[in-house]
Amino acid sequence: ADLSALAIEKARLYERVVDTEEELRRNEKLSALGLLAAEVAHEIRNPLTVMKMLYHSLDLKFPPDDPRGRDAVVLGEKIDQLNSIVDRILVFARNAEPHIAPMDVNERIREVLLLVRHKLRQQNIRLVQELPDNLPQVGGDTAQLDQALLNLILNASEAMPGGGDLRVSSSRCAFGTGTGVEIRIADTGTGMSHTQKDRAFSPMLGTSKPRGTGLGLAIVARVVKSHGGEIQIESAVGSGTTVRVLLPARAG
């Protein structure tokens, strides 16, 4: 009996070691990605800075009825947008801590849905929102949580190339010994296999999607974890996918 108990304990310890090694490998991949992202971002920033300086030095001004005036404005906006993307890549590469501030989850969800409304309409995706009032605030970084929500919604839309239903909801929930807010993003798409679910938050996920690097969910998981939250996936092949993000409510 003693030998059997010892063998069982050794098996459990071995399983923990394997899980720990796998976690270290995932962290190593994310660290390597961060270094690569930083190098690429720096290479992009140099010519981008030159483009921005030359654009402003040209001082492009056109008569009010000249359509080139609007083109010049759009060009400036796109240069600023590229600069913002480079900044976000560098923040990700530095593994920066989020700048926590009080946040209304429903407001963030509505802002992100506003960005993707045309894409959803073009893909014949019916959006259903369930965002009740009087939810507790959470502590979060607006830019990081917006990016996480955007990744989740775009993943859901890509799983429904022929159209479908996208249900986005929020609710009060228990979190640890206190209260939290749960965000649910559910699609009626192709679903995920058991293997895909197990590897969903790993970088370089082997995916059947025609586009993408497979890093979206890894980044989402990283953002949620940095906010003290949890992320879970419920899915089966042919039955759609539901992603649950749980965030702790802000104290007070």
SULHU-V878935 format. One record per residue. RES is the residue in three letters. OMEGA is omega in degrees with one decimal (none if undefined). Layout:
BEGIN
res=RES omega=OMEGA
res=RES omega=OMEGA
END
This chain:
BEGIN
res=ALA omega=178.7
res=ASP omega=179.9
res=LEU omega=178.7
res=SER omega=178.7
res=ALA omega=179.0
res=LEU omega=179.7
res=ALA omega=179.0
res=ILE omega=179.7
res=GLU omega=178.2
res=LYS omega=178.6
res=ALA omega=178.3
res=ARG omega=178.4
res=LEU omega=179.0
res=TYR omega=178.7
res=GLU omega=177.8
res=ARG omega=179.1
res=VAL omega=179.6
res=VAL omega=179.1
res=ASP omega=179.7
res=THR omega=178.5
res=GLU omega=179.3
res=GLU omega=177.6
res=GLU omega=178.7
res=LEU omega=178.3
res=ARG omega=178.9
res=ARG omega=179.1
res=ASN omega=179.3
res=GLU omega=178.4
res=LYS omega=179.1
res=LEU omega=177.9
res=SER omega=178.3
res=ALA omega=177.0
res=LEU omega=179.3
res=GLY omega=179.0
res=LEU omega=178.5
res=LEU omega=179.2
res=ALA omega=179.7
res=ALA omega=-179.1
res=GLU omega=179.7
res=VAL omega=-178.8
res=ALA omega=178.5
res=HIS omega=179.5
res=GLU omega=179.2
res=ILE omega=-174.0
res=ARG omega=-177.1
res=ASN omega=178.0
res=PRO omega=179.2
res=LEU omega=177.6
res=THR omega=178.0
res=VAL omega=179.2
res=MET omega=-178.9
res=LYS omega=179.9
res=MET omega=-179.2
res=LEU omega=179.0
res=TYR omega=-179.1
res=HIS omega=-179.6
res=SER omega=178.4
res=LEU omega=177.8
res=ASP omega=-175.1
res=LEU omega=178.2
res=LYS omega=-177.6
res=PHE omega=176.2
res=PRO omega=-176.9
res=PRO omega=-177.4
res=ASP omega=-178.5
res=ASP omega=-178.0
res=PRO omega=178.1
res=ARG omega=177.2
res=GLY omega=178.0
res=ARG omega=177.9
res=ASP omega=179.7
res=ALA omega=178.1
res=VAL omega=179.9
res=VAL omega=178.7
res=LEU omega=178.2
res=GLY omega=180.0
res=GLU omega=-178.3
res=LYS omega=175.5
res=ILE omega=177.2
res=ASP omega=179.7
res=GLN omega=177.3
res=LEU omega=178.9
res=ASN omega=178.4
res=SER omega=178.1
res=ILE omega=177.7
res=VAL omega=178.5
res=ASP omega=-179.0
res=ARG omega=177.3
res=ILE omega=-179.7
res=LEU omega=176.4
res=VAL omega=177.5
res=PHE omega=-178.7
res=ALA omega=179.9
res=ARG omega=-178.2
res=ASN omega=-175.6
res=ALA omega=175.2
res=GLU omega=179.4
res=PRO omega=175.7
res=HIS omega=-171.6
res=ILE omega=175.9
res=ALA omega=178.1
res=PRO omega=-173.4
res=MET omega=174.2
res=ASP omega=-176.5
res=VAL omega=-178.6
res=ASN omega=178.3
res=GLU omega=179.4
res=ARG omega=-179.8
res=ILE omega=-178.8
res=ARG omega=179.6
res=GLU omega=-178.5
res=VAL omega=178.6
res=LEU omega=177.0
res=LEU omega=-179.3
res=LEU omega=-172.1
res=VAL omega=-172.9
res=ARG omega=-179.0
res=HIS omega=179.3
res=LYS omega=179.5
res=LEU omega=-179.8
res=ARG omega=179.9
res=GLN omega=-179.4
res=GLN omega=178.8
res=ASN omega=178.6
res=ILE omega=179.8
res=ARG omega=-177.8
res=LEU omega=175.7
res=VAL omega=-179.8
res=GLN omega=174.1
res=GLU omega=-173.3
res=LEU omega=-177.1
res=PRO omega=178.3
res=ASP omega=172.2
res=ASN omega=172.3
res=LEU omega=176.7
res=PRO omega=175.6
res=GLN omega=173.1
res=VAL omega=173.1
res=GLY omega=-176.2
res=GLY omega=174.7
res=ASP omega=-174.2
res=THR omega=-176.3
res=ALA omega=-176.8
res=GLN omega=179.6
res=LEU omega=175.3
res=ASP omega=179.9
res=GLN omega=179.1
res=ALA omega=179.5
res=LEU omega=179.1
res=LEU omega=178.4
res=ASN omega=-178.3
res=LEU omega=-178.7
res=ILE omega=177.8
res=LEU omega=175.1
res=ASN omega=-179.9
res=ALA omega=-179.5
res=SER omega=179.0
res=GLU omega=178.0
res=ALA omega=-179.4
res=MET omega=-177.2
res=PRO omega=179.9
res=GLY omega=-178.5
res=GLY omega=-179.3
res=GLY omega=-179.3
res=ASP omega=174.8
res=LEU omega=-178.7
res=ARG omega=179.4
res=VAL omega=-175.6
res=SER omega=176.3
res=SER omega=-179.6
res=SER omega=173.6
res=ARG omega=-179.6
res=CYS omega=172.6
res=ALA omega=178.9
res=PHE omega=-176.7
res=GLY omega=177.3
res=THR omega=-176.9
res=GLY omega=-176.6
res=THR omega=177.4
res=GLY omega=176.2
res=VAL omega=178.8
res=GLU omega=174.3
res=ILE omega=177.9
res=ARG omega=174.8
res=ILE omega=-173.9
res=ALA omega=177.3
res=ASP omega=177.2
res=THR omega=-175.1
res=GLY omega=-171.6
res=THR omega=-179.8
res=GLY omega=-176.7
res=MET omega=175.2
res=SER omega=178.8
res=HIS omega=179.6
res=THR omega=179.0
res=GLN omega=177.8
res=LYS omega=-179.3
res=ASP omega=-176.1
res=ARG omega=-171.4
res=ALA omega=-175.3
res=PHE omega=177.0
res=SER omega=174.9
res=PRO omega=179.6
res=MET omega=179.2
res=LEU omega=174.1
res=GLY omega=-172.5
res=THR omega=178.4
res=SER omega=179.8
res=LYS omega=-178.8
res=PRO omega=-179.6
res=ARG omega=175.8
res=GLY omega=-176.9
res=THR omega=-175.4
res=GLY omega=-178.5
res=LEU omega=-174.4
res=GLY omega=-177.4
res=LEU omega=177.2
res=ALA omega=179.0
res=ILE omega=178.1
res=VAL omega=-179.6
res=ALA omega=-180.0
res=ARG omega=179.6
res=VAL omega=-178.8
res=VAL omega=-179.8
res=LYS omega=-179.3
res=SER omega=176.7
res=HIS omega=179.2
res=GLY omega=-175.9
res=GLY omega=179.1
res=GLU omega=176.7
res=ILE omega=-177.0
res=GLN omega=179.6
res=ILE omega=172.6
res=GLU omega=-175.3
res=SER omega=172.8
res=ALA omega=-178.2
res=VAL omega=178.8
res=GLY omega=-176.0
res=SER omega=178.4
res=GLY omega=-176.5
res=THR omega=173.3
res=THR omega=176.6
res=VAL omega=179.7
res=ARG omega=175.5
res=VAL omega=-179.5
res=LEU omega=-178.6
res=LEU omega=179.1
res=PRO omega=177.6
res=ALA omega=178.5
res=ARG omega=-178.6
res=ALA omega=177.2
res=GLY omega=none
END
